[in-house]
Amino acid sequence: MCKIPMGKTATYKELATMAGSPKAFQSVGTACGLNPIPILIPCHRVLATGDKPGGYSGHGGLETKRALLKIEGVDLPLPSDQGNLPL
């Protein structure tokens, strides 16, 4: 996560692949969720496949994730923009 530059994103699957275990994307999600310092270790830059927001364990949840990404120049579609698909 620390290697994802400001203003860029990666998916859970991409991070799992970079770690050498392409099928371990759920483990990457777990690691993001357990991140004790989400503002310093930028788990807000990690998305689900298809540019879906995934989750965010920091204060404020997905709204904070969207706000942090917007500050970095990344706009995420709102759930209603995705045909009401689950996050």
DAJOCOR-V389990 format. One record per residue. N is the residue number from 1. SS is DSSP state (2 for helix, 1 for strand, 0 for the rest). PHI is phi in whole degrees, -180 to 180 (* if undefined). OMEGA is omega in radians with two decimals (* if undefined). Layout:
N;SS;PHI;OMEGA
N;SS;PHI;OMEGA
//
This chain:
1;0;*;-3.10
2;0;-65;-3.11
3;0;-89;3.10
4;0;-79;-3.09
5;0;-68;3.06
6;0;-56;3.13
7;0;85;3.12
8;0;-120;3.09
9;0;-133;3.03
10;1;-142;3.11
11;1;-95;3.06
12;2;-56;-3.13
13;2;-66;3.11
14;2;-62;3.12
15;2;-66;3.10
16;2;-63;3.12
17;2;-64;3.11
18;2;-61;3.13
19;0;-82;3.09
20;0;93;-3.14
21;0;-134;-3.03
22;0;-56;-3.12
23;0;-91;-3.08
24;0;-94;-3.09
25;2;-64;3.08
26;2;-68;3.08
27;2;-66;3.07
28;2;-63;3.09
29;2;-60;3.10
30;2;-63;3.11
31;2;-61;3.10
32;2;-63;-3.12
33;2;-66;3.14
34;0;-93;-3.12
35;0;-59;-3.08
36;0;-77;-3.12
37;0;-134;-3.00
38;0;-62;3.13
39;0;-77;3.13
40;0;-92;3.03
41;0;-102;-2.85
42;0;-73;3.11
43;2;-69;3.08
44;2;-67;3.12
45;2;-88;-3.12
46;1;-101;-3.08
47;1;-119;2.99
48;1;-78;3.11
49;0;-56;3.13
50;0;83;-3.13
51;0;57;3.01
52;1;-81;-3.01
53;0;-66;-3.04
54;0;72;-3.14
55;0;-121;3.05
56;0;-157;-3.06
57;0;-89;3.13
58;0;-71;-3.14
59;0;-54;3.11
60;0;93;3.06
61;2;57;-3.02
62;2;-65;3.11
63;2;-65;3.08
64;2;-67;3.12
65;2;-59;3.11
66;2;-61;-3.12
67;2;-64;3.12
68;2;-63;3.13
69;2;-66;3.12
70;2;-63;3.07
71;2;-58;-3.13
72;0;-87;3.10
73;0;91;3.13
74;0;-109;3.10
75;0;-102;3.06
76;0;-98;3.06
77;0;-67;3.05
78;0;-73;-3.13
79;2;-52;3.14
80;2;-67;3.10
81;2;-75;-3.10
82;2;-107;3.13
83;0;70;3.12
84;0;60;3.05
85;0;-72;3.10
86;0;-65;3.10
87;0;-73;*
//
